[in-house]
Amino acid sequence: MIPNRYDHDMASHEVRFSRTLSVAAILIGALAVPLYAQELNPAAYTPAPIGVNVVTVTSTYNRGDLAFDPSGPIDEASAEITASTLAYIRTLSIVGRAANVALIVPYVVGDLEGLYLGEPASAHRS
């Protein structure tokens, strides 16, 4: 087989591209500087003043389809789940050091529905 001019031009382009890519990688590596991440909440471990009371109420609502193993008996399942919490936190001093005492009460309500062994089924959990 006789090589044609196109094969030669293509080979020289590949060699030039490979060299250019190598030089670019070396330059990028040489110019790279280390970057340091900052904590999202820099005051996360800063103690609150002693005697502070904190009350929080949270709630989240989720709705969507559920995925089960296809070989199992449940099909076309979906859920609506609400999760709420009530929390009370008090800062105090124990042996001269700041401390927190927390009482957290979670509450979850869920409505689930789907097909179990081909028959419609639903469940409500609280």
KESERO-569956 format. One record per atom (N, C-alpha, C): x, y, z; chain; residue number from 1; atom name. Coordinates in pm, whole numbers, plus 50000, padded with zeros to 5 digits. Layout:
# residues N
- xx | yy | zz | c | k | a
- X | Y | Z | A | NUM | CA
...
This chain:
# residues 126
- xx | yy | zz | c | k | a
- 50084 | 49882 | 50000 | A | 1 | N
- 50000 | 50000 | 50000 | A | 1 | CA
- 50089 | 50124 | 50000 | A | 1 | C
- 50056 | 50219 | 49918 | A | 2 | N
- 50135 | 50341 | 49904 | A | 2 | CA
- 50071 | 50449 | 49990 | A | 2 | C
- 50149 | 50507 | 50083 | A | 3 | N
- 50091 | 50614 | 50166 | A | 3 | CA
- 50065 | 50738 | 50081 | A | 3 | C
- 49954 | 50802 | 50107 | A | 4 | N
- 49924 | 50924 | 50032 | A | 4 | CA
- 49960 | 51047 | 50116 | A | 4 | C
- 49950 | 51162 | 50054 | A | 5 | N
- 49988 | 51288 | 50120 | A | 5 | CA
- 49897 | 51316 | 50240 | A | 5 | C
- 49771 | 51278 | 50231 | A | 6 | N
- 49675 | 51303 | 50339 | A | 6 | CA
- 49720 | 51233 | 50467 | A | 6 | C
- 49767 | 51108 | 50456 | A | 7 | N
- 49814 | 51034 | 50573 | A | 7 | CA
- 49931 | 51105 | 50638 | A | 7 | C
- 50025 | 51159 | 50557 | A | 8 | N
- 50141 | 51228 | 50610 | A | 8 | CA
- 50100 | 51357 | 50681 | A | 8 | C
- 50010 | 51437 | 50619 | A | 9 | N
- 49963 | 51561 | 50679 | A | 9 | CA
- 49889 | 51534 | 50810 | A | 9 | C
- 49809 | 51430 | 50813 | A | 10 | N
- 49734 | 51395 | 50934 | A | 10 | CA
- 49828 | 51356 | 51047 | A | 10 | C
- 49932 | 51278 | 51013 | A | 11 | N
- 50029 | 51236 | 51114 | A | 11 | CA
- 50104 | 51356 | 51170 | A | 11 | C
- 50143 | 51451 | 51085 | A | 12 | N
- 50216 | 51568 | 51133 | A | 12 | CA
- 50127 | 51657 | 51219 | A | 12 | C
- 49998 | 51666 | 51187 | A | 13 | N
- 49905 | 51742 | 51270 | A | 13 | CA
- 49889 | 51676 | 51407 | A | 13 | C
- 49882 | 51545 | 51409 | A | 14 | N
- 49868 | 51473 | 51536 | A | 14 | CA
- 49991 | 51493 | 51623 | A | 14 | C
- 50112 | 51491 | 51562 | A | 15 | N
- 50235 | 51511 | 51638 | A | 15 | CA
- 50239 | 51653 | 51693 | A | 15 | C
- 50202 | 51754 | 51611 | A | 16 | N
- 50202 | 51892 | 51658 | A | 16 | CA
- 50099 | 51913 | 51770 | A | 16 | C
- 49983 | 51852 | 51754 | A | 17 | N
- 49879 | 51865 | 51857 | A | 17 | CA
- 49925 | 51800 | 51987 | A | 17 | C
- 49988 | 51683 | 51977 | A | 18 | N
- 50037 | 51613 | 52095 | A | 18 | CA
- 50144 | 51695 | 52166 | A | 18 | C
- 50235 | 51757 | 52090 | A | 19 | N
- 50339 | 51841 | 52149 | A | 19 | CA
- 50279 | 51964 | 52215 | A | 19 | C
- 50184 | 52027 | 52147 | A | 20 | N
- 50118 | 52146 | 52202 | A | 20 | CA
- 50046 | 52112 | 52332 | A | 20 | C
- 49977 | 52000 | 52333 | A | 21 | N
- 49906 | 51956 | 52452 | A | 21 | CA
- 50003 | 51927 | 52566 | A | 21 | C
- 50116 | 51866 | 52537 | A | 22 | N
- 50218 | 51838 | 52639 | A | 22 | CA
- 50275 | 51967 | 52697 | A | 22 | C
- 50308 | 52063 | 52611 | A | 23 | N
- 50361 | 52191 | 52657 | A | 23 | CA
- 50257 | 52264 | 52742 | A | 23 | C
- 50132 | 52263 | 52700 | A | 24 | N
- 50026 | 52328 | 52777 | A | 24 | CA
- 50011 | 52263 | 52914 | A | 24 | C
- 50016 | 52131 | 52922 | A | 25 | N
- 50005 | 52061 | 53049 | A | 25 | CA
- 50121 | 52095 | 53142 | A | 25 | C
- 50241 | 52105 | 53087 | A | 26 | N
- 50358 | 52140 | 53168 | A | 26 | CA
- 50346 | 52283 | 53220 | A | 26 | C
- 50301 | 52376 | 53135 | A | 27 | N
- 50285 | 52515 | 53178 | A | 27 | CA
- 50178 | 52528 | 53286 | A | 27 | C
- 50068 | 52460 | 53267 | A | 28 | N
- 49961 | 52466 | 53368 | A | 28 | CA
- 50010 | 52409 | 53500 | A | 28 | C
- 50082 | 52298 | 53493 | A | 29 | N
- 50137 | 52239 | 53616 | A | 29 | CA
- 50238 | 52329 | 53683 | A | 29 | C
- 50321 | 52398 | 53605 | A | 30 | N
- 50424 | 52486 | 53661 | A | 30 | CA
- 50363 | 52612 | 53722 | A | 30 | C
- 50254 | 52660 | 53665 | A | 31 | N
- 50191 | 52783 | 53712 | A | 31 | CA
- 50087 | 52759 | 53820 | A | 31 | C
- 50059 | 52633 | 53851 | A | 32 | N
- 49956 | 52603 | 53950 | A | 32 | CA
- 50000 | 52650 | 54088 | A | 32 | C
- 49908 | 52709 | 54159 | A | 33 | N
- 49934 | 52751 | 54296 | A | 33 | CA
- 49837 | 52677 | 54387 | A | 33 | C
- 49880 | 52643 | 54506 | A | 34 | N
- 49788 | 52573 | 54596 | A | 34 | CA
- 49678 | 52667 | 54643 | A | 34 | C
- 49558 | 52614 | 54651 | A | 35 | N
- 49443 | 52690 | 54699 | A | 35 | CA
- 49395 | 52624 | 54827 | A | 35 | C
- 49352 | 52705 | 54920 | A | 36 | N
- 49306 | 52653 | 55048 | A | 36 | CA
- 49159 | 52690 | 55065 | A | 36 | C
- 49080 | 52593 | 55103 | A | 37 | N
- 48937 | 52615 | 55121 | A | 37 | CA
- 48910 | 52675 | 55258 | A | 37 | C
- 48805 | 52752 | 55263 | A | 38 | N
- 48764 | 52811 | 55390 | A | 38 | CA
- 48643 | 52733 | 55439 | A | 38 | C
- 48634 | 52713 | 55569 | A | 39 | N
- 48519 | 52646 | 55627 | A | 39 | CA
- 48394 | 52730 | 55597 | A | 39 | C
- 48284 | 52663 | 55565 | A | 40 | N
- 48162 | 52736 | 55531 | A | 40 | CA
- 48113 | 52825 | 55645 | A | 40 | C
- 48128 | 52777 | 55766 | A | 41 | N
- 48084 | 52854 | 55881 | A | 41 | CA
- 48203 | 52868 | 55976 | A | 41 | C
- 48283 | 52973 | 55961 | A | 42 | N
- 48404 | 52984 | 56041 | A | 42 | CA
- 48378 | 52993 | 56192 | A | 42 | C
- 48259 | 53034 | 56233 | A | 43 | N
- 48229 | 53046 | 56375 | A | 43 | CA
- 48150 | 52926 | 56427 | A | 43 | C
- 48157 | 52814 | 56358 | A | 44 | N
- 48077 | 52698 | 56397 | A | 44 | CA
- 48109 | 52650 | 56537 | A | 44 | C
- 48235 | 52663 | 56581 | A | 45 | N
- 48273 | 52613 | 56712 | A | 45 | CA
- 48298 | 52724 | 56813 | A | 45 | C
- 48258 | 52845 | 56779 | A | 46 | N
- 48270 | 52955 | 56873 | A | 46 | CA
- 48155 | 52944 | 56972 | A | 46 | C
- 48185 | 52937 | 57101 | A | 47 | N
- 48075 | 52920 | 57198 | A | 47 | CA
- 47989 | 53045 | 57206 | A | 47 | C
- 47861 | 53022 | 57225 | A | 48 | N
- 47768 | 53133 | 57246 | A | 48 | CA
- 47787 | 53182 | 57390 | A | 48 | C
- 47750 | 53305 | 57417 | A | 49 | N
- 47763 | 53355 | 57554 | A | 49 | CA
- 47682 | 53268 | 57652 | A | 49 | C
- 47733 | 53254 | 57772 | A | 50 | N
- 47666 | 53173 | 57874 | A | 50 | CA
- 47533 | 53237 | 57911 | A | 50 | C
- 47430 | 53153 | 57921 | A | 51 | N
- 47297 | 53201 | 57956 | A | 51 | CA
- 47206 | 53225 | 57837 | A | 51 | C
- 47251 | 53195 | 57717 | A | 52 | N
- 47169 | 53217 | 57597 | A | 52 | CA
- 47074 | 53099 | 57579 | A | 52 | C
- 46949 | 53130 | 57547 | A | 53 | N
- 46849 | 53028 | 57515 | A | 53 | CA
- 46818 | 53038 | 57366 | A | 53 | C
- 46811 | 52924 | 57302 | A | 54 | N
- 46779 | 52921 | 57159 | A | 54 | CA
- 46664 | 52822 | 57140 | A | 54 | C
- 46561 | 52866 | 57070 | A | 55 | N
- 46448 | 52779 | 57034 | A | 55 | CA
- 46439 | 52780 | 56882 | A | 55 | C
- 46436 | 52661 | 56823 | A | 56 | N
- 46423 | 52652 | 56677 | A | 56 | CA
- 46308 | 52559 | 56641 | A | 56 | C
- 46244 | 52591 | 56532 | A | 57 | N
- 46139 | 52507 | 56475 | A | 57 | CA
- 46174 | 52491 | 56328 | A | 57 | C
- 46183 | 52367 | 56283 | A | 58 | N
- 46212 | 52342 | 56142 | A | 58 | CA
- 46108 | 52248 | 56085 | A | 58 | C
- 46090 | 52257 | 55956 | A | 59 | N
- 45997 | 52167 | 55888 | A | 59 | CA
- 46044 | 52151 | 55744 | A | 59 | C
- 46035 | 52029 | 55694 | A | 60 | N
- 46069 | 52003 | 55556 | A | 60 | CA
- 45964 | 51910 | 55496 | A | 60 | C
- 45931 | 51933 | 55370 | A | 61 | N
- 45830 | 51853 | 55301 | A | 61 | CA
- 45894 | 51793 | 55177 | A | 61 | C
- 45877 | 51663 | 55159 | A | 62 | N
- 45932 | 51592 | 55044 | A | 62 | CA
- 45821 | 51511 | 54978 | A | 62 | C
- 45819 | 51514 | 54846 | A | 63 | N
- 45721 | 51436 | 54771 | A | 63 | CA
- 45790 | 51381 | 54648 | A | 63 | C
- 45764 | 51253 | 54618 | A | 64 | N
- 45825 | 51196 | 54499 | A | 64 | CA
- 45804 | 51047 | 54489 | A | 64 | C
- 45859 | 50993 | 54382 | A | 65 | N
- 45849 | 50850 | 54357 | A | 65 | CA
- 45956 | 50777 | 54436 | A | 65 | C
- 45926 | 50651 | 54469 | A | 66 | N
- 46020 | 50565 | 54540 | A | 66 | CA
- 46069 | 50457 | 54446 | A | 66 | C
- 46196 | 50425 | 54454 | A | 67 | N
- 46253 | 50321 | 54368 | A | 67 | CA
- 46285 | 50198 | 54452 | A | 67 | C
- 46229 | 50086 | 54413 | A | 68 | N
- 46254 | 49959 | 54479 | A | 68 | CA
- 46319 | 49863 | 54380 | A | 68 | C
- 46373 | 49756 | 54431 | A | 69 | N
- 46430 | 49651 | 54347 | A | 69 | CA
- 46320 | 49599 | 54255 | A | 69 | C
- 46342 | 49599 | 54123 | A | 70 | N
- 46238 | 49556 | 54029 | A | 70 | CA
- 46189 | 49413 | 54052 | A | 70 | C
- 46269 | 49330 | 54115 | A | 71 | N
- 46224 | 49192 | 54139 | A | 71 | CA
- 46136 | 49181 | 54263 | A | 71 | C
- 46121 | 49290 | 54339 | A | 72 | N
- 46040 | 49289 | 54461 | A | 72 | CA
- 45892 | 49304 | 54432 | A | 72 | C
- 45809 | 49295 | 54536 | A | 73 | N
- 45663 | 49299 | 54517 | A | 73 | CA
- 45603 | 49439 | 54508 | A | 73 | C
- 45683 | 49546 | 54527 | A | 74 | N
- 45630 | 49683 | 54527 | A | 74 | CA
- 45661 | 49750 | 54395 | A | 74 | C
- 45559 | 49818 | 54340 | A | 75 | N
- 45573 | 49884 | 54211 | A | 75 | CA
- 45499 | 50018 | 54214 | A | 75 | C
- 45543 | 50113 | 54133 | A | 76 | N
- 45478 | 50244 | 54119 | A | 76 | CA
- 45453 | 50311 | 54254 | A | 76 | C
- 45554 | 50312 | 54340 | A | 77 | N
- 45539 | 50368 | 54474 | A | 77 | CA
- 45573 | 50517 | 54476 | A | 77 | C
- 45502 | 50589 | 54560 | A | 78 | N
- 45530 | 50731 | 54581 | A | 78 | CA
- 45507 | 50764 | 54728 | A | 78 | C
- 45563 | 50877 | 54771 | A | 79 | N
- 45552 | 50915 | 54912 | A | 79 | CA
- 45544 | 51065 | 54927 | A | 79 | C
- 45477 | 51106 | 55033 | A | 80 | N
- 45476 | 51245 | 55079 | A | 80 | CA
- 45517 | 51240 | 55225 | A | 80 | C
- 45629 | 51303 | 55257 | A | 81 | N
- 45683 | 51295 | 55392 | A | 81 | CA
- 45712 | 51435 | 55444 | A | 81 | C
- 45664 | 51463 | 55564 | A | 82 | N
- 45691 | 51589 | 55631 | A | 82 | CA
- 45769 | 51559 | 55759 | A | 82 | C
- 45883 | 51622 | 55774 | A | 83 | N
- 45964 | 51604 | 55894 | A | 83 | CA
- 45979 | 51740 | 55962 | A | 83 | C
- 45950 | 51743 | 56091 | A | 84 | N
- 45958 | 51867 | 56168 | A | 84 | CA
- 46037 | 51843 | 56295 | A | 84 | C
- 46099 | 51948 | 56346 | A | 85 | N
- 46170 | 51938 | 56474 | A | 85 | CA
- 46144 | 52063 | 56556 | A | 85 | C
- 46142 | 52043 | 56685 | A | 86 | N
- 46137 | 52152 | 56781 | A | 86 | CA
- 46259 | 52134 | 56869 | A | 86 | C
- 46340 | 52237 | 56884 | A | 87 | N
- 46462 | 52225 | 56961 | A | 87 | CA
- 46475 | 52341 | 57059 | A | 87 | C
- 46527 | 52308 | 57178 | A | 88 | N
- 46559 | 52408 | 57279 | A | 88 | CA
- 46705 | 52386 | 57319 | A | 88 | C
- 46784 | 52491 | 57313 | A | 89 | N
- 46926 | 52482 | 57346 | A | 89 | CA
- 46958 | 52591 | 57448 | A | 89 | C
- 47031 | 52554 | 57551 | A | 90 | N
- 47072 | 52649 | 57656 | A | 90 | CA
- 47223 | 52640 | 57673 | A | 90 | C
- 47289 | 52754 | 57673 | A | 91 | N
- 47433 | 52754 | 57699 | A | 91 | CA
- 47455 | 52779 | 57847 | A | 91 | C
- 47554 | 52711 | 57901 | A | 92 | N
- 47584 | 52727 | 58042 | A | 92 | CA
- 47732 | 52703 | 58067 | A | 92 | C
- 47775 | 52722 | 58189 | A | 93 | N
- 47915 | 52703 | 58226 | A | 93 | CA
- 47926 | 52579 | 58313 | A | 93 | C
- 48012 | 52487 | 58272 | A | 94 | N
- 48039 | 52367 | 58352 | A | 94 | CA
- 48189 | 52364 | 58376 | A | 94 | C
- 48227 | 52370 | 58502 | A | 95 | N
- 48367 | 52371 | 58544 | A | 95 | CA
- 48445 | 52480 | 58468 | A | 95 | C
- 48384 | 52595 | 58452 | A | 96 | N
- 48452 | 52707 | 58390 | A | 96 | CA
- 48460 | 52702 | 58238 | A | 96 | C
- 48396 | 52605 | 58177 | A | 97 | N
- 48400 | 52593 | 58030 | A | 97 | CA
- 48259 | 52606 | 57975 | A | 97 | C
- 48248 | 52661 | 57856 | A | 98 | N
- 48117 | 52677 | 57792 | A | 98 | CA
- 48064 | 52541 | 57749 | A | 98 | C
- 47934 | 52521 | 57768 | A | 99 | N
- 47871 | 52395 | 57729 | A | 99 | CA
- 47729 | 52425 | 57680 | A | 99 | C
- 47673 | 52331 | 57608 | A | 100 | N
- 47536 | 52343 | 57559 | A | 100 | CA
- 47456 | 52223 | 57608 | A | 100 | C
- 47332 | 52248 | 57641 | A | 101 | N
- 47237 | 52141 | 57669 | A | 101 | CA
- 47126 | 52158 | 57567 | A | 101 | C
- 47093 | 52050 | 57498 | A | 102 | N
- 46993 | 52060 | 57392 | A | 102 | CA
- 46886 | 51954 | 57411 | A | 102 | C
- 46764 | 51992 | 57383 | A | 103 | N
- 46651 | 51900 | 57381 | A | 103 | CA
- 46589 | 51913 | 57242 | A | 103 | C
- 46589 | 51805 | 57168 | A | 104 | N
- 46540 | 51808 | 57030 | A | 104 | CA
- 46428 | 51705 | 57017 | A | 104 | C
- 46313 | 51748 | 56966 | A | 105 | N
- 46199 | 51659 | 56949 | A | 105 | CA
- 46164 | 51653 | 56800 | A | 105 | C
- 46192 | 51539 | 56735 | A | 106 | N
- 46155 | 51526 | 56593 | A | 106 | CA
- 46014 | 51468 | 56578 | A | 106 | C
- 45951 | 51501 | 56466 | A | 107 | N
- 45819 | 51445 | 56436 | A | 107 | CA
- 45811 | 51426 | 56285 | A | 107 | C
- 45777 | 51306 | 56241 | A | 108 | N
- 45773 | 51274 | 56099 | A | 108 | CA
- 45637 | 51215 | 56065 | A | 108 | C
- 45578 | 51264 | 55957 | A | 109 | N
- 45450 | 51212 | 55905 | A | 109 | CA
- 45472 | 51170 | 55761 | A | 109 | C
- 45428 | 51051 | 55727 | A | 110 | N
- 45445 | 51003 | 55591 | A | 110 | CA
- 45322 | 50936 | 55535 | A | 110 | C
- 45290 | 50967 | 55411 | A | 111 | N
- 45184 | 50900 | 55337 | A | 111 | CA
- 45249 | 50831 | 55219 | A | 111 | C
- 45232 | 50699 | 55211 | A | 112 | N
- 45293 | 50619 | 55107 | A | 112 | CA
- 45185 | 50546 | 55030 | A | 112 | C
- 45205 | 50533 | 54899 | A | 113 | N
- 45109 | 50457 | 54818 | A | 113 | CA
- 45181 | 50393 | 54701 | A | 113 | C
- 45121 | 50287 | 54650 | A | 114 | N
- 45180 | 50216 | 54538 | A | 114 | CA
- 45106 | 50085 | 54514 | A | 114 | C
- 45167 | 50000 | 54435 | A | 115 | N
- 45110 | 49868 | 54407 | A | 115 | CA
- 45191 | 49763 | 54481 | A | 115 | C
- 45120 | 49680 | 54560 | A | 116 | N
- 45183 | 49570 | 54630 | A | 116 | CA
- 45125 | 49441 | 54573 | A | 116 | C
- 45210 | 49364 | 54507 | A | 117 | N
- 45168 | 49241 | 54438 | A | 117 | CA
- 45056 | 49272 | 54338 | A | 117 | C
- 45065 | 49389 | 54273 | A | 118 | N
- 44970 | 49428 | 54171 | A | 118 | CA
- 44843 | 49494 | 54222 | A | 118 | C
- 44824 | 49497 | 54353 | A | 119 | N
- 44703 | 49557 | 54412 | A | 119 | CA
- 44738 | 49693 | 54474 | A | 119 | C
- 44649 | 49793 | 54459 | A | 120 | N
- 44676 | 49924 | 54520 | A | 120 | CA
- 44686 | 49912 | 54673 | A | 120 | C
- 44785 | 49980 | 54728 | A | 121 | N
- 44804 | 49980 | 54874 | A | 121 | CA
- 44852 | 50117 | 54916 | A | 121 | C
- 44818 | 50155 | 55040 | A | 122 | N
- 44866 | 50282 | 55092 | A | 122 | CA
- 44891 | 50267 | 55242 | A | 122 | C
- 44970 | 50357 | 55295 | A | 123 | N
- 45001 | 50354 | 55437 | A | 123 | CA
- 45023 | 50497 | 55484 | A | 123 | C
- 44980 | 50522 | 55607 | A | 124 | N
- 45002 | 50651 | 55673 | A | 124 | CA
- 45079 | 50623 | 55799 | A | 124 | C
- 45193 | 50688 | 55816 | A | 125 | N
- 45274 | 50669 | 55935 | A | 125 | CA
- 45299 | 50805 | 56001 | A | 125 | C
- 45294 | 50804 | 56133 | A | 126 | N
- 45314 | 50927 | 56207 | A | 126 | CA
- 45404 | 50899 | 56325 | A | 126 | C
